[in-house]
Amino acid sequence: MSYTNEEHHRQRMPSMIALDGDELRTWFGFGVAGNFAGHLEQAGEAADFVTVASEGTAPKGIFPWYAPGNDTFLGEFPLSHDKIGLPPPGTVDGPLNLQIEPEVGLACRVTWQGDTVTSLQPFALGAFNDCSIRRPNAPKISHKKNWARHAKGLRHSSSDCRT
């Protein structure tokens, strides 16, 4: 059987899922601290995790960057598909040192049994800008990951990874 280039390309490309902004506002956002070997050192964040034990170069843990309905800064929806915003004036001590962090975002359905997560079922992945603001002495990494609207970037659509 022979295919044209376009037909061959269509067969190899994953299907895309449009991400609805209103639905995204109902999803929790989590990050992985030290998601690859040497990342915390490269980003100047290793000192924040010196007391956290992990095996070898394994990640140091997970942290929230968005929690819908939360009354703290974590309740501010930070995702944007077209811009990265600066923190509001007067909310940052020192220079506005933003660090762009190109990564892959993974959307999962979560199944719970009581307080325990029993399964994560990935259904979409796509381009994600896990932008950070360098804040020496921030109480938690979450304070460096969500500072205002438009603090993170996410593509309009993601690849369907269910197949």
Sequence and secondary structure as in RCSB ss.txt:
>XXXX:A:sequence
MSYTNEEHHRQRMPSMIALDGDELRTWFGFGVAGNFAGHLEQAGEAADFVTVASEGTAPKGIFPWYAPGNDTFLG
EFPLSHDKIGLPPPGTVDGPLNLQIEPEVGLACRVTWQGDTVTSLQPFALGAFNDCSIRRPNAPKISHKKNWARH
AKGLRHSSSDCRT
>XXXX:A:secstr
    HHHHHHHHS  EEE  HHHHTTS EEEEET STTHHHHTT GGGGTT   STT   EEEEEE TT SSGGG
S  EESS      TTSSSS   EE  EEEEEEEEEEEETTEEEEEEEEEEEEEE  EE  TT SSTHHHH SSTT
 EEE SEEEE   
